[in-house]
Amino acid sequence: MESAFLSKNGITTDDLEKKIIDLLSKELLSVSQIAKKLGIRRDVAAGYLEALKNQGKLDFHKVGRSNVYTVCRRKEDE
């Protein structure tokens, strides 16, 4: 159902993933902040973030009560 919403609004899954990675490469944001900036529901943002984490593109951190994700650093970047 959410993918129908995304395509109806001209946003593809790839676009959303790129936007999430772009946002997180610039600043540290909570799941709720990411959802608000992208205009999507928090649960949808959390799902995409978890999928990107499982793909090895993001790292997960707990900061206080917030769930925060950061862009993974590649080995060659270190």
N, CA, C and O atoms as a Tripos MOL2 file, in Angstrom:
@<TRIPOS>MOLECULE
protein
  312   311    78     0     0
PROTEIN
NO_CHARGES

@<TRIPOS>ATOM
      1 N           0.8220   -1.1930    0.0000 N.3       1 MET1
      2 CA          0.0000    0.0000    0.0000 C.3       1 MET1
      3 C           0.8660    1.2560    0.0000 C.2       1 MET1
      4 O           0.5730    2.2160   -0.7130 O.2       1 MET1
      5 N           1.9300    1.2500    0.7990 N.am      2 GLU2
      6 CA          2.7940    2.4240    0.8700 C.3       2 GLU2
      7 C           3.4950    2.6670   -0.4600 C.2       2 GLU2
      8 O           3.6830    3.8170   -0.8580 O.2       2 GLU2
      9 N           3.8890    1.5850   -1.1590 N.am      3 SER3
     10 CA          4.5510    1.7780   -2.4470 C.3       3 SER3
     11 C           3.6110    2.4450   -3.4450 C.2       3 SER3
     12 O           4.0620    3.2120   -4.2970 O.2       3 SER3
     13 N           2.3130    2.1670   -3.3540 N.am      4 ALA4
     14 CA          1.3430    2.8530   -4.2190 C.3       4 ALA4
     15 C           1.3080    4.3400   -3.8820 C.2       4 ALA4
     16 O           1.2290    5.1790   -4.7800 O.2       4 ALA4
     17 N           1.3650    4.6680   -2.5980 N.am      5 PHE5
     18 CA          1.4100    6.0650   -2.1700 C.3       5 PHE5
     19 C           2.6630    6.7440   -2.7200 C.2       5 PHE5
     20 O           2.6000    7.8540   -3.2490 O.2       5 PHE5
     21 N           3.7910    6.0690   -2.5910 N.am      6 LEU6
     22 CA          5.0500    6.6580   -3.0450 C.3       6 LEU6
     23 C           5.0280    6.8940   -4.5440 C.2       6 LEU6
     24 O           5.4150    7.9720   -4.9960 O.2       6 LEU6
     25 N           4.5800    5.9020   -5.3440 N.am      7 SER7
     26 CA          4.5710    6.1090   -6.7890 C.3       7 SER7
     27 C           3.5310    7.1170   -7.2210 C.2       7 SER7
     28 O           3.7350    7.8320   -8.2030 O.2       7 SER7
     29 N           2.4110    7.1900   -6.5030 N.am      8 LYS8
     30 CA          1.3810    8.1740   -6.8400 C.3       8 LYS8
     31 C           1.9190    9.5920   -6.6510 C.2       8 LYS8
     32 O           1.5130   10.5180   -7.3540 O.2       8 LYS8
     33 N           2.8270    9.7490   -5.7050 N.am      9 ASN9
     34 CA          3.4180   11.0570   -5.4430 C.3       9 ASN9
     35 C           4.7410   11.2600   -6.1870 C.2       9 ASN9
     36 O           5.4620   12.2200   -5.9170 O.2       9 ASN9
     37 N           5.0590   10.3670   -7.1140 N.am     10 GLY10
     38 CA          6.2460   10.5280   -7.9290 C.3      10 GLY10
     39 C           7.5430   10.1670   -7.2260 C.2      10 GLY10
     40 O           8.6200   10.5140   -7.7120 O.2      10 GLY10
     41 N           7.4640    9.4800   -6.0950 N.am     11 ILE11
     42 CA          8.6630    9.0890   -5.3560 C.3      11 ILE11
     43 C           8.8280    7.5870   -5.5010 C.2      11 ILE11
     44 O           7.9050    6.8260   -5.2100 O.2      11 ILE11
     45 N           9.9890    7.1610   -5.9440 N.am     12 THR12
     46 CA         10.2580    5.7260   -6.0360 C.3      12 THR12
     47 C          11.0220    5.2820   -4.7930 C.2      12 THR12
     48 O          11.5410    6.1040   -4.0370 O.2      12 THR12
     49 N          11.0820    3.9850   -4.5990 N.am     13 THR13
     50 CA         11.8350    3.4340   -3.4740 C.3      13 THR13
     51 C          13.2910    3.8660   -3.5490 C.2      13 THR13
     52 O          13.8840    4.2360   -2.5350 O.2      13 THR13
     53 N          13.8700    3.8210   -4.7460 N.am     14 ASP14
     54 CA         15.2660    4.2420   -4.9100 C.3      14 ASP14
     55 C          15.4420    5.7080   -4.5470 C.2      14 ASP14
     56 O          16.4210    6.0740   -3.8960 O.2      14 ASP14
     57 N          14.4930    6.5570   -4.9650 N.am     15 ASP15
     58 CA         14.5580    7.9840   -4.6220 C.3      15 ASP15
     59 C          14.5500    8.1680   -3.1150 C.2      15 ASP15
     60 O          15.3330    8.9480   -2.5730 O.2      15 ASP15
     61 N          13.6680    7.4550   -2.4470 N.am     16 LEU16
     62 CA         13.5320    7.5890   -1.0060 C.3      16 LEU16
     63 C          14.7990    7.1210   -0.3010 C.2      16 LEU16
     64 O          15.2540    7.7650    0.6440 O.2      16 LEU16
     65 N          15.3680    6.0180   -0.7470 N.am     17 GLU17
     66 CA         16.6120    5.5280   -0.1530 C.3      17 GLU17
     67 C          17.7380    6.5440   -0.3400 C.2      17 GLU17
     68 O          18.5020    6.8020    0.5900 O.2      17 GLU17
     69 N          17.8420    7.1170   -1.5280 N.am     18 LYS18
     70 CA         18.8790    8.1210   -1.7840 C.3      18 LYS18
     71 C          18.6700    9.3580   -0.9180 C.2      18 LYS18
     72 O          19.6330    9.9240   -0.4010 O.2      18 LYS18
     73 N          17.4230    9.7780   -0.7590 N.am     19 LYS19
     74 CA         17.1290   10.9510    0.0710 C.3      19 LYS19
     75 C          17.4840   10.6890    1.5310 C.2      19 LYS19
     76 O          18.0160   11.5680    2.2090 O.2      19 LYS19
     77 N          17.1910    9.4860    2.0150 N.am     20 ILE20
     78 CA         17.5240    9.1390    3.3930 C.3      20 ILE20
     79 C          19.0320    9.1700    3.5950 C.2      20 ILE20
     80 O          19.5190    9.7570    4.5610 O.2      20 ILE20
     81 N          19.7630    8.5480    2.7000 N.am     21 ILE21
     82 CA         21.2280    8.5100    2.8210 C.3      21 ILE21
     83 C          21.8030    9.9260    2.7130 C.2      21 ILE21
     84 O          22.7340   10.2730    3.4400 O.2      21 ILE21
     85 N          21.2580   10.7340    1.8190 N.am     22 ASP22
     86 CA         21.7080   12.1150    1.6690 C.3      22 ASP22
     87 C          21.4790   12.9080    2.9600 C.2      22 ASP22
     88 O          22.3690   13.6240    3.4190 O.2      22 ASP22
     89 N          20.2920   12.7780    3.5380 N.am     23 LEU23
     90 CA         19.9840   13.4780    4.7900 C.3      23 LEU23
     91 C          20.9460   13.0660    5.8950 C.2      23 LEU23
     92 O          21.4880   13.9130    6.6050 O.2      23 LEU23
     93 N          21.1560   11.7520    6.0370 N.am     24 LEU24
     94 CA         21.9850   11.2580    7.1230 C.3      24 LEU24
     95 C          23.4680   11.5210    6.9140 C.2      24 LEU24
     96 O          24.2400   11.4960    7.8730 O.2      24 LEU24
     97 N          23.8750   11.7700    5.6860 N.am     25 SER25
     98 CA         25.2870   12.0980    5.4460 C.3      25 SER25
     99 C          25.5840   13.5360    5.8540 C.2      25 SER25
    100 O          26.7460   13.9040    6.0260 O.2      25 SER25
    101 N          24.5370   14.3560    6.0100 N.am     26 LYS26
    102 CA         24.7090   15.7660    6.3600 C.3      26 LYS26
    103 C          24.4980   16.0520    7.8450 C.2      26 LYS26
    104 O          25.1300   16.9500    8.4030 O.2      26 LYS26
    105 N          23.5960   15.2780    8.4930 N.am     27 GLU27
    106 CA         23.2980   15.5580    9.8930 C.3      27 GLU27
    107 C          22.7590   14.3230   10.5930 C.2      27 GLU27
    108 O          22.2800   13.3840    9.9570 O.2      27 GLU27
    109 N          22.8490   14.3450   11.9160 N.am     28 LEU28
    110 CA         22.3330   13.2690   12.7470 C.3      28 LEU28
    111 C          20.8580   13.5270   13.0090 C.2      28 LEU28
    112 O          20.4980   14.5630   13.5660 O.2      28 LEU28
    113 N          19.9990   12.5870   12.6090 N.am     29 LEU29
    114 CA         18.5590   12.7550   12.7550 C.3      29 LEU29
    115 C          17.9310   11.5070   13.3530 C.2      29 LEU29
    116 O          18.4060   10.3920   13.1380 O.2      29 LEU29
    117 N          16.8580   11.7100   14.1060 N.am     30 SER30
    118 CA         16.0930   10.5790   14.6190 C.3      30 SER30
    119 C          15.1580   10.0760   13.5130 C.2      30 SER30
    120 O          15.0030   10.7170   12.4740 O.2      30 SER30
    121 N          14.5510    8.9350   13.7560 N.am     31 VAL31
    122 CA         13.6050    8.3660   12.8040 C.3      31 VAL31
    123 C          12.4570    9.3470   12.5670 C.2      31 VAL31
    124 O          12.0500    9.5630   11.4250 O.2      31 VAL31
    125 N          11.9400    9.9330   13.6320 N.am     32 SER32
    126 CA         10.8290   10.8850   13.5090 C.3      32 SER32
    127 C          11.2260   12.1150   12.6990 C.2      32 SER32
    128 O          10.4390   12.6070   11.8910 O.2      32 SER32
    129 N          12.4370   12.6110   12.9100 N.am     33 GLN33
    130 CA         12.9010   13.7790   12.1590 C.3      33 GLN33
    131 C          13.0310   13.4680   10.6750 C.2      33 GLN33
    132 O          12.6770   14.2910    9.8310 O.2      33 GLN33
    133 N          13.5330   12.2940   10.3610 N.am     34 ILE34
    134 CA         13.6630   11.8830    8.9570 C.3      34 ILE34
    135 C          12.2840   11.8000    8.3110 C.2      34 ILE34
    136 O          12.0780   12.2980    7.2050 O.2      34 ILE34
    137 N          11.3460   11.1710    9.0080 N.am     35 ALA35
    138 CA          9.9850   11.0390    8.4770 C.3      35 ALA35
    139 C           9.3750   12.4090    8.2130 C.2      35 ALA35
    140 O           8.7460   12.6230    7.1770 O.2      35 ALA35
    141 N           9.5570   13.3240    9.1360 N.am     36 LYS36
    142 CA          8.9940   14.6650    8.9820 C.3      36 LYS36
    143 C           9.6150   15.3900    7.7920 C.2      36 LYS36
    144 O           8.9020   16.0150    7.0070 O.2      36 LYS36
    145 N          10.9370   15.3110    7.6530 N.am     37 LYS37
    146 CA         11.6160   15.9960    6.5460 C.3      37 LYS37
    147 C          11.2130   15.4340    5.1910 C.2      37 LYS37
    148 O          11.1550   16.1650    4.2020 O.2      37 LYS37
    149 N          10.9310   14.1230    5.1470 N.am     38 LEU38
    150 CA         10.5770   13.4870    3.8790 C.3      38 LEU38
    151 C           9.0730   13.4530    3.6250 C.2      38 LEU38
    152 O           8.6360   13.0940    2.5310 O.2      38 LEU38
    153 N           8.2830   13.8230    4.6260 N.am     39 GLY39
    154 CA          6.8360   13.8400    4.4640 C.3      39 GLY39
    155 C           6.2140   12.4560    4.3880 C.2      39 GLY39
    156 O           5.2340   12.2410    3.6740 O.2      39 GLY39
    157 N           6.7980   11.5090    5.1370 N.am     40 ILE40
    158 CA          6.2640   10.1520    5.1740 C.3      40 ILE40
    159 C           5.9550    9.7810    6.6230 C.2      40 ILE40
    160 O           6.3900   10.4550    7.5560 O.2      40 ILE40
    161 N           5.1990    8.7000    6.7950 N.am     41 ARG41
    162 CA          4.8840    8.2450    8.1520 C.3      41 ARG41
    163 C           6.1380    7.7000    8.8340 C.2      41 ARG41
    164 O           7.0530    7.1940    8.1840 O.2      41 ARG41
    165 N           6.1510    7.8170   10.1680 N.am     42 ARG42
    166 CA          7.3040    7.3630   10.9470 C.3      42 ARG42
    167 C           7.5550    5.8680   10.7470 C.2      42 ARG42
    168 O           8.7060    5.4530   10.6090 O.2      42 ARG42
    169 N           6.5050    5.0620   10.7300 N.am     43 ASP43
    170 CA          6.6850    3.6180   10.5790 C.3      43 ASP43
    171 C           7.2740    3.2550    9.2090 C.2      43 ASP43
    172 O           8.0310    2.2920    9.0900 O.2      43 ASP43
    173 N           6.9270    4.0170    8.1980 N.am     44 VAL44
    174 CA          7.4810    3.7920    6.8550 C.3      44 VAL44
    175 C           8.9700    4.1430    6.8600 C.2      44 VAL44
    176 O           9.7930    3.3950    6.3320 O.2      44 VAL44
    177 N           9.3030    5.2810    7.4570 N.am     45 ALA45
    178 CA         10.7130    5.6860    7.5600 C.3      45 ALA45
    179 C          11.5120    4.6400    8.3260 C.2      45 ALA45
    180 O          12.6160    4.2790    7.9190 O.2      45 ALA45
    181 N          10.9570    4.1530    9.4320 N.am     46 ALA46
    182 CA         11.6490    3.1450   10.2400 C.3      46 ALA46
    183 C          11.8980    1.8730    9.4210 C.2      46 ALA46
    184 O          12.9590    1.2600    9.5360 O.2      46 ALA46
    185 N          10.9380    1.4840    8.6080 N.am     47 GLY47
    186 CA         11.1020    0.3060    7.7580 C.3      47 GLY47
    187 C          12.2210    0.4830    6.7440 C.2      47 GLY47
    188 O          13.0440   -0.4120    6.5530 O.2      47 GLY47
    189 N          12.2470    1.6370    6.0970 N.am     48 TYR48
    190 CA         13.3200    1.9070    5.1300 C.3      48 TYR48
    191 C          14.6770    1.9610    5.8120 C.2      48 TYR48
    192 O          15.6570    1.4370    5.2840 O.2      48 TYR48
    193 N          14.7440    2.5940    6.9860 N.am     49 LEU49
    194 CA         16.0010    2.6830    7.7210 C.3      49 LEU49
    195 C          16.4980    1.2950    8.1180 C.2      49 LEU49
    196 O          17.6860    0.9960    7.9960 O.2      49 LEU49
    197 N          15.5950    0.4620    8.5880 N.am     50 GLU50
    198 CA         15.9730   -0.9070    8.9730 C.3      50 GLU50
    199 C          16.4600   -1.6920    7.7530 C.2      50 GLU50
    200 O          17.4440   -2.4280    7.8440 O.2      50 GLU50
    201 N          15.7840   -1.5420    6.6210 N.am     51 ALA51
    202 CA         16.1990   -2.2330    5.3980 C.3      51 ALA51
    203 C          17.5840   -1.7690    4.9510 C.2      51 ALA51
    204 O          18.4120   -2.5850    4.5470 O.2      51 ALA51
    205 N          17.8370   -0.4630    5.0200 N.am     52 LEU52
    206 CA         19.1470    0.0620    4.6420 C.3      52 LEU52
    207 C          20.2230   -0.4160    5.6140 C.2      52 LEU52
    208 O          21.3600   -0.6570    5.2100 O.2      52 LEU52
    209 N          19.8690   -0.5540    6.8870 N.am     53 LYS53
    210 CA         20.8070   -1.1010    7.8720 C.3      53 LYS53
    211 C          21.1320   -2.5480    7.5180 C.2      53 LYS53
    212 O          22.2950   -2.9500    7.5520 O.2      53 LYS53
    213 N          20.1100   -3.3320    7.1790 N.am     54 ASN54
    214 CA         20.3120   -4.7380    6.8230 C.3      54 ASN54
    215 C          21.1340   -4.9030    5.5510 C.2      54 ASN54
    216 O          21.7950   -5.9250    5.3680 O.2      54 ASN54
    217 N          21.0980   -3.9010    4.6700 N.am     55 GLN55
    218 CA         21.9000   -3.9230    3.4430 C.3      55 GLN55
    219 C          23.3320   -3.4600    3.6880 C.2      55 GLN55
    220 O          24.1590   -3.4830    2.7760 O.2      55 GLN55
    221 N          23.6270   -3.0410    4.9160 N.am     56 GLY56
    222 CA         24.9780   -2.5910    5.2570 C.3      56 GLY56
    223 C          25.2470   -1.1470    4.8780 C.2      56 GLY56
    224 O          26.4040   -0.7270    4.8540 O.2      56 GLY56
    225 N          24.2040   -0.3710    4.5780 N.am     57 LYS57
    226 CA         24.3860    1.0230    4.1790 C.3      57 LYS57
    227 C          24.2980    1.9790    5.3610 C.2      57 LYS57
    228 O          24.8310    3.0870    5.2980 O.2      57 LYS57
    229 N          23.6260    1.5610    6.4550 N.am     58 LEU58
    230 CA         23.4650    2.4010    7.6340 C.3      58 LEU58
    231 C          23.8570    1.6270    8.8840 C.2      58 LEU58
    232 O          23.7720    0.4000    8.9260 O.2      58 LEU58
    233 N          24.2910    2.3720    9.9060 N.am     59 ASP59
    234 CA         24.5430    1.8180   11.2360 C.3      59 ASP59
    235 C          23.4610    2.3330   12.1700 C.2      59 ASP59
    236 O          22.9530    3.4400   11.9940 O.2      59 ASP59
    237 N          23.1100    1.5220   13.1670 N.am     60 PHE60
    238 CA         22.0750    1.8820   14.1420 C.3      60 PHE60
    239 C          22.7140    2.2590   15.4640 C.2      60 PHE60
    240 O          23.6580    1.6100   15.9140 O.2      60 PHE60
    241 N          22.1940    3.3150   16.0880 N.am     61 HIS61
    242 CA         22.6580    3.7610   17.4010 C.3      61 HIS61
    243 C          21.4490    4.1470   18.2450 C.2      61 HIS61
    244 O          20.4580    4.6630   17.7280 O.2      61 HIS61
    245 N          21.5380    3.8960   19.5250 N.am     62 LYS62
    246 CA         20.5080    4.3250   20.4650 C.3      62 LYS62
    247 C          21.0790    5.5390   21.1820 C.2      62 LYS62
    248 O          22.1160    5.4390   21.8390 O.2      62 LYS62
    249 N          20.4150    6.6880   21.0620 N.am     63 VAL63
    250 CA         20.8510    7.9180   21.7180 C.3      63 VAL63
    251 C          19.7130    8.3430   22.6410 C.2      63 VAL63
    252 O          18.7040    8.8860   22.1900 O.2      63 VAL63
    253 N          19.8840    8.0930   23.9310 N.am     64 GLY64
    254 CA         18.7910    8.3370   24.8610 C.3      64 GLY64
    255 C          17.6310    7.4360   24.5000 C.2      64 GLY64
    256 O          17.7830    6.2170   24.4240 O.2      64 GLY64
    257 N          16.4700    8.0340   24.2780 N.am     65 ARG65
    258 CA         15.2920    7.2600   23.8790 C.3      65 ARG65
    259 C          15.1120    7.2220   22.3660 C.2      65 ARG65
    260 O          14.1860    6.5810   21.8700 O.2      65 ARG65
    261 N          15.9760    7.8940   21.6380 N.am     66 SER66
    262 CA         15.8360    7.9780   20.1790 C.3      66 SER66
    263 C          16.6290    6.8960   19.4640 C.2      66 SER66
    264 O          17.7210    6.5180   19.8880 O.2      66 SER66
    265 N          16.0640    6.4110   18.3840 N.am     67 ASN67
    266 CA         16.7760    5.5070   17.4750 C.3      67 ASN67
    267 C          17.3780    6.3700   16.3770 C.2      67 ASN67
    268 O          16.6740    7.1120   15.6920 O.2      67 ASN67
    269 N          18.6900    6.2610   16.2210 N.am     68 VAL68
    270 CA         19.4110    7.0980   15.2650 C.3      68 VAL68
    271 C          20.2090    6.1920   14.3360 C.2      68 VAL68
    272 O          20.7960    5.1980   14.7630 O.2      68 VAL68
    273 N          20.2180    6.5530   13.0700 N.am     69 TYR69
    274 CA         20.9960    5.8130   12.0820 C.3      69 TYR69
    275 C          22.0430    6.7440   11.4950 C.2      69 TYR69
    276 O          21.8150    7.9460   11.3620 O.2      69 TYR69
    277 N          23.1960    6.1780   11.1430 N.am     70 THR70
    278 CA         24.2510    6.9440   10.4810 C.3      70 THR70
    279 C          24.6840    6.1830    9.2350 C.2      70 THR70
    280 O          24.5140    4.9670    9.1530 O.2      70 THR70
    281 N          25.2380    6.8940    8.2790 N.am     71 VAL71
    282 CA         25.7290    6.2740    7.0550 C.3      71 VAL71
    283 C          26.9910    5.4910    7.4060 C.2      71 VAL71
    284 O          27.8750    6.0000    8.0950 O.2      71 VAL71
    285 N          27.0660    4.2590    6.9310 N.am     72 CYS72
    286 CA         28.2420    3.4120    7.1810 C.3      72 CYS72
    287 C          29.4630    4.0040    6.4990 C.2      72 CYS72
    288 O          29.3970    4.5250    5.3860 O.2      72 CYS72
    289 N          30.5510    3.9060    7.1920 N.am     73 ARG73
    290 CA         31.8340    4.2940    6.5910 C.3      73 ARG73
    291 C          32.4080    3.0760    5.8970 C.2      73 ARG73
    292 O          32.4560    1.9880    6.4720 O.2      73 ARG73
    293 N          32.8390    3.2560    4.6750 N.am     74 ARG74
    294 CA         33.4580    2.1560    3.9430 C.3      74 ARG74
    295 C          34.8710    1.9750    4.4410 C.2      74 ARG74
    296 O          35.4970    2.9190    4.9250 O.2      74 ARG74
    297 N          35.3780    0.7450    4.3190 N.am     75 LYS75
    298 CA         36.7420    0.4290    4.7770 C.3      75 LYS75
    299 C          37.7740    1.3280    4.1170 C.2      75 LYS75
    300 O          38.7140    1.7750    4.7740 O.2      75 LYS75
    301 N          37.6120    1.6030    2.8130 N.am     76 GLU76
    302 CA         38.5970    2.4290    2.1170 C.3      76 GLU76
    303 C          38.5420    3.8850    2.5710 C.2      76 GLU76
    304 O          39.4980    4.6280    2.3510 O.2      76 GLU76
    305 N          37.4120    4.3210    3.2170 N.am     77 ASP77
    306 CA         37.3180    5.6840    3.7190 C.3      77 ASP77
    307 C          38.0670    5.8740    5.0310 C.2      77 ASP77
    308 O          38.3770    7.0030    5.4110 O.2      77 ASP77
    309 N          38.3600    4.7780    5.7240 N.am     78 GLU78
    310 CA         38.9830    4.8790    7.0400 C.3      78 GLU78
    311 C          40.4800    4.9890    6.9500 C.2      78 GLU78
    312 O          41.1550    5.0820    7.9750 O.2      78 GLU78
@<TRIPOS>BOND
     1     1     2 1
     2     2     3 1
     3     3     4 2
     4     3     5 am
     5     5     6 1
     6     6     7 1
     7     7     8 2
     8     7     9 am
     9     9    10 1
    10    10    11 1
    11    11    12 2
    12    11    13 am
    13    13    14 1
    14    14    15 1
    15    15    16 2
    16    15    17 am
    17    17    18 1
    18    18    19 1
    19    19    20 2
    20    19    21 am
    21    21    22 1
    22    22    23 1
    23    23    24 2
    24    23    25 am
    25    25    26 1
    26    26    27 1
    27    27    28 2
    28    27    29 am
    29    29    30 1
    30    30    31 1
    31    31    32 2
    32    31    33 am
    33    33    34 1
    34    34    35 1
    35    35    36 2
    36    35    37 am
    37    37    38 1
    38    38    39 1
    39    39    40 2
    40    39    41 am
    41    41    42 1
    42    42    43 1
    43    43    44 2
    44    43    45 am
    45    45    46 1
    46    46    47 1
    47    47    48 2
    48    47    49 am
    49    49    50 1
    50    50    51 1
    51    51    52 2
    52    51    53 am
    53    53    54 1
    54    54    55 1
    55    55    56 2
    56    55    57 am
    57    57    58 1
    58    58    59 1
    59    59    60 2
    60    59    61 am
    61    61    62 1
    62    62    63 1
    63    63    64 2
    64    63    65 am
    65    65    66 1
    66    66    67 1
    67    67    68 2
    68    67    69 am
    69    69    70 1
    70    70    71 1
    71    71    72 2
    72    71    73 am
    73    73    74 1
    74    74    75 1
    75    75    76 2
    76    75    77 am
    77    77    78 1
    78    78    79 1
    79    79    80 2
    80    79    81 am
    81    81    82 1
    82    82    83 1
    83    83    84 2
    84    83    85 am
    85    85    86 1
    86    86    87 1
    87    87    88 2
    88    87    89 am
    89    89    90 1
    90    90    91 1
    91    91    92 2
    92    91    93 am
    93    93    94 1
    94    94    95 1
    95    95    96 2
    96    95    97 am
    97    97    98 1
    98    98    99 1
    99    99   100 2
   100    99   101 am
   101   101   102 1
   102   102   103 1
   103   103   104 2
   104   103   105 am
   105   105   106 1
   106   106   107 1
   107   107   108 2
   108   107   109 am
   109   109   110 1
   110   110   111 1
   111   111   112 2
   112   111   113 am
   113   113   114 1
   114   114   115 1
   115   115   116 2
   116   115   117 am
   117   117   118 1
   118   118   119 1
   119   119   120 2
   120   119   121 am
   121   121   122 1
   122   122   123 1
   123   123   124 2
   124   123   125 am
   125   125   126 1
   126   126   127 1
   127   127   128 2
   128   127   129 am
   129   129   130 1
   130   130   131 1
   131   131   132 2
   132   131   133 am
   133   133   134 1
   134   134   135 1
   135   135   136 2
   136   135   137 am
   137   137   138 1
   138   138   139 1
   139   139   140 2
   140   139   141 am
   141   141   142 1
   142   142   143 1
   143   143   144 2
   144   143   145 am
   145   145   146 1
   146   146   147 1
   147   147   148 2
   148   147   149 am
   149   149   150 1
   150   150   151 1
   151   151   152 2
   152   151   153 am
   153   153   154 1
   154   154   155 1
   155   155   156 2
   156   155   157 am
   157   157   158 1
   158   158   159 1
   159   159   160 2
   160   159   161 am
   161   161   162 1
   162   162   163 1
   163   163   164 2
   164   163   165 am
   165   165   166 1
   166   166   167 1
   167   167   168 2
   168   167   169 am
   169   169   170 1
   170   170   171 1
   171   171   172 2
   172   171   173 am
   173   173   174 1
   174   174   175 1
   175   175   176 2
   176   175   177 am
   177   177   178 1
   178   178   179 1
   179   179   180 2
   180   179   181 am
   181   181   182 1
   182   182   183 1
   183   183   184 2
   184   183   185 am
   185   185   186 1
   186   186   187 1
   187   187   188 2
   188   187   189 am
   189   189   190 1
   190   190   191 1
   191   191   192 2
   192   191   193 am
   193   193   194 1
   194   194   195 1
   195   195   196 2
   196   195   197 am
   197   197   198 1
   198   198   199 1
   199   199   200 2
   200   199   201 am
   201   201   202 1
   202   202   203 1
   203   203   204 2
   204   203   205 am
   205   205   206 1
   206   206   207 1
   207   207   208 2
   208   207   209 am
   209   209   210 1
   210   210   211 1
   211   211   212 2
   212   211   213 am
   213   213   214 1
   214   214   215 1
   215   215   216 2
   216   215   217 am
   217   217   218 1
   218   218   219 1
   219   219   220 2
   220   219   221 am
   221   221   222 1
   222   222   223 1
   223   223   224 2
   224   223   225 am
   225   225   226 1
   226   226   227 1
   227   227   228 2
   228   227   229 am
   229   229   230 1
   230   230   231 1
   231   231   232 2
   232   231   233 am
   233   233   234 1
   234   234   235 1
   235   235   236 2
   236   235   237 am
   237   237   238 1
   238   238   239 1
   239   239   240 2
   240   239   241 am
   241   241   242 1
   242   242   243 1
   243   243   244 2
   244   243   245 am
   245   245   246 1
   246   246   247 1
   247   247   248 2
   248   247   249 am
   249   249   250 1
   250   250   251 1
   251   251   252 2
   252   251   253 am
   253   253   254 1
   254   254   255 1
   255   255   256 2
   256   255   257 am
   257   257   258 1
   258   258   259 1
   259   259   260 2
   260   259   261 am
   261   261   262 1
   262   262   263 1
   263   263   264 2
   264   263   265 am
   265   265   266 1
   266   266   267 1
   267   267   268 2
   268   267   269 am
   269   269   270 1
   270   270   271 1
   271   271   272 2
   272   271   273 am
   273   273   274 1
   274   274   275 1
   275   275   276 2
   276   275   277 am
   277   277   278 1
   278   278   279 1
   279   279   280 2
   280   279   281 am
   281   281   282 1
   282   282   283 1
   283   283   284 2
   284   283   285 am
   285   285   286 1
   286   286   287 1
   287   287   288 2
   288   287   289 am
   289   289   290 1
   290   290   291 1
   291   291   292 2
   292   291   293 am
   293   293   294 1
   294   294   295 1
   295   295   296 2
   296   295   297 am
   297   297   298 1
   298   298   299 1
   299   299   300 2
   300   299   301 am
   301   301   302 1
   302   302   303 1
   303   303   304 2
   304   303   305 am
   305   305   306 1
   306   306   307 1
   307   307   308 2
   308   307   309 am
   309   309   310 1
   310   310   311 1
   311   311   312 2
@<TRIPOS>SUBSTRUCTURE
     1 MET1         2 RESIDUE 1 A MET
     2 GLU2         6 RESIDUE 1 A GLU
     3 SER3        10 RESIDUE 1 A SER
     4 ALA4        14 RESIDUE 1 A ALA
     5 PHE5        18 RESIDUE 1 A PHE
     6 LEU6        22 RESIDUE 1 A LEU
     7 SER7        26 RESIDUE 1 A SER
     8 LYS8        30 RESIDUE 1 A LYS
     9 ASN9        34 RESIDUE 1 A ASN
    10 GLY10       38 RESIDUE 1 A GLY
    11 ILE11       42 RESIDUE 1 A ILE
    12 THR12       46 RESIDUE 1 A THR
    13 THR13       50 RESIDUE 1 A THR
    14 ASP14       54 RESIDUE 1 A ASP
    15 ASP15       58 RESIDUE 1 A ASP
    16 LEU16       62 RESIDUE 1 A LEU
    17 GLU17       66 RESIDUE 1 A GLU
    18 LYS18       70 RESIDUE 1 A LYS
    19 LYS19       74 RESIDUE 1 A LYS
    20 ILE20       78 RESIDUE 1 A ILE
    21 ILE21       82 RESIDUE 1 A ILE
    22 ASP22       86 RESIDUE 1 A ASP
    23 LEU23       90 RESIDUE 1 A LEU
    24 LEU24       94 RESIDUE 1 A LEU
    25 SER25       98 RESIDUE 1 A SER
    26 LYS26      102 RESIDUE 1 A LYS
    27 GLU27      106 RESIDUE 1 A GLU
    28 LEU28      110 RESIDUE 1 A LEU
    29 LEU29      114 RESIDUE 1 A LEU
    30 SER30      118 RESIDUE 1 A SER
    31 VAL31      122 RESIDUE 1 A VAL
    32 SER32      126 RESIDUE 1 A SER
    33 GLN33      130 RESIDUE 1 A GLN
    34 ILE34      134 RESIDUE 1 A ILE
    35 ALA35      138 RESIDUE 1 A ALA
    36 LYS36      142 RESIDUE 1 A LYS
    37 LYS37      146 RESIDUE 1 A LYS
    38 LEU38      150 RESIDUE 1 A LEU
    39 GLY39      154 RESIDUE 1 A GLY
    40 ILE40      158 RESIDUE 1 A ILE
    41 ARG41      162 RESIDUE 1 A ARG
    42 ARG42      166 RESIDUE 1 A ARG
    43 ASP43      170 RESIDUE 1 A ASP
    44 VAL44      174 RESIDUE 1 A VAL
    45 ALA45      178 RESIDUE 1 A ALA
    46 ALA46      182 RESIDUE 1 A ALA
    47 GLY47      186 RESIDUE 1 A GLY
    48 TYR48      190 RESIDUE 1 A TYR
    49 LEU49      194 RESIDUE 1 A LEU
    50 GLU50      198 RESIDUE 1 A GLU
    51 ALA51      202 RESIDUE 1 A ALA
    52 LEU52      206 RESIDUE 1 A LEU
    53 LYS53      210 RESIDUE 1 A LYS
    54 ASN54      214 RESIDUE 1 A ASN
    55 GLN55      218 RESIDUE 1 A GLN
    56 GLY56      222 RESIDUE 1 A GLY
    57 LYS57      226 RESIDUE 1 A LYS
    58 LEU58      230 RESIDUE 1 A LEU
    59 ASP59      234 RESIDUE 1 A ASP
    60 PHE60      238 RESIDUE 1 A PHE
    61 HIS61      242 RESIDUE 1 A HIS
    62 LYS62      246 RESIDUE 1 A LYS
    63 VAL63      250 RESIDUE 1 A VAL
    64 GLY64      254 RESIDUE 1 A GLY
    65 ARG65      258 RESIDUE 1 A ARG
    66 SER66      262 RESIDUE 1 A SER
    67 ASN67      266 RESIDUE 1 A ASN
    68 VAL68      270 RESIDUE 1 A VAL
    69 TYR69      274 RESIDUE 1 A TYR
    70 THR70      278 RESIDUE 1 A THR
    71 VAL71      282 RESIDUE 1 A VAL
    72 CYS72      286 RESIDUE 1 A CYS
    73 ARG73      290 RESIDUE 1 A ARG
    74 ARG74      294 RESIDUE 1 A ARG
    75 LYS75      298 RESIDUE 1 A LYS
    76 GLU76      302 RESIDUE 1 A GLU
    77 ASP77      306 RESIDUE 1 A ASP
    78 GLU78      310 RESIDUE 1 A GLU
